Amino acid sequence: SSYRKAPLPPGSKPLPLIRNLFDMPHSDKYKMYAKWGEQYGDVVHVGVLNMHIVILNSFHAVSKLLDACSSIYSD
């Protein structure tokens, strides 16, 4: 197949199977997301079990990914 997965954005190093389950905050999520944004950039990836979570930490990232490239990411 000619389809290739694009690389995921940077993020916290996952553990086998559970990935970043223990890294996910239970309260004040915005504080942890902001910390990850400072560490990894405006677009951060974490995985929890079989889910991929992409965190957008700036208006620029939101605007670019959800407005300018909406046809790519609307699936």
C-alpha positions as CSV (number, residue, x, y, z in Angstrom):
1,S,0.0,0.0,0.0
2,S,1.2,3.5,-0.7
3,Y,-0.4,4.8,2.5
4,R,2.0,5.7,5.2
5,K,1.3,7.0,8.6
6,A,2.4,10.5,9.3
7,P,4.6,10.9,12.3
8,L,2.8,11.9,15.5
9,P,3.6,15.2,17.2
10,P,6.1,15.1,20.1
11,G,5.0,14.3,23.6
12,S,5.7,12.5,26.8
13,K,7.4,9.1,26.4
14,P,4.7,6.3,26.5
15,L,4.8,3.0,28.4
16,P,4.0,-0.2,26.7
17,L,0.2,-1.0,26.4
18,I,-1.0,1.8,28.7
19,R,1.0,4.5,27.0
20,N,0.6,7.9,28.9
21,L,-2.3,6.8,31.1
22,F,-0.4,7.8,34.3
23,D,0.8,11.1,32.8
24,M,-2.8,12.3,32.3
25,P,-3.9,14.9,34.9
26,H,-7.0,14.3,37.0
27,S,-7.6,18.0,37.8
28,D,-6.3,21.4,36.5
29,K,-5.7,19.7,33.1
30,Y,-4.9,23.1,31.5
31,K,-1.8,23.4,33.7
32,M,-0.4,20.1,32.6
33,Y,-1.2,20.9,29.0
34,A,0.5,24.3,29.2
35,K,3.6,22.6,30.8
36,W,3.7,20.1,27.9
37,G,3.3,22.9,25.5
38,E,6.4,24.6,26.9
39,Q,8.3,21.4,26.8
40,Y,7.1,19.9,23.5
41,G,5.7,22.8,21.5
42,D,2.3,24.1,20.3
43,V,1.1,20.6,19.2
44,V,1.5,17.7,21.6
45,H,0.6,14.1,21.3
46,V,-0.2,11.7,24.2
47,G,-1.7,8.2,24.0
48,V,-4.0,6.6,26.5
49,L,-4.6,2.9,26.0
50,N,-5.9,2.7,22.3
51,M,-6.6,6.5,21.9
52,H,-4.4,9.2,20.4
53,I,-4.9,12.7,21.9
54,V,-3.6,15.8,20.2
55,I,-3.4,18.9,22.4
56,L,-3.3,22.3,20.7
57,N,-1.6,24.9,22.9
58,S,-1.9,28.1,20.9
59,F,-4.3,30.0,18.8
60,H,-1.9,29.7,15.9
61,A,-1.9,25.9,16.1
62,V,-5.7,25.8,16.4
63,S,-6.1,28.2,13.5
64,K,-3.7,26.4,11.2
65,L,-4.8,22.9,11.9
66,L,-8.6,23.4,12.3
67,D,-9.2,26.3,9.9
68,A,-6.5,26.3,7.2
69,C,-6.2,22.5,6.9
70,S,-9.7,21.5,7.9
71,S,-10.1,19.3,4.8
72,I,-7.2,17.2,5.8
73,Y,-8.2,16.7,9.5
74,S,-12.0,16.5,9.2
75,D,-12.2,12.7,9.0
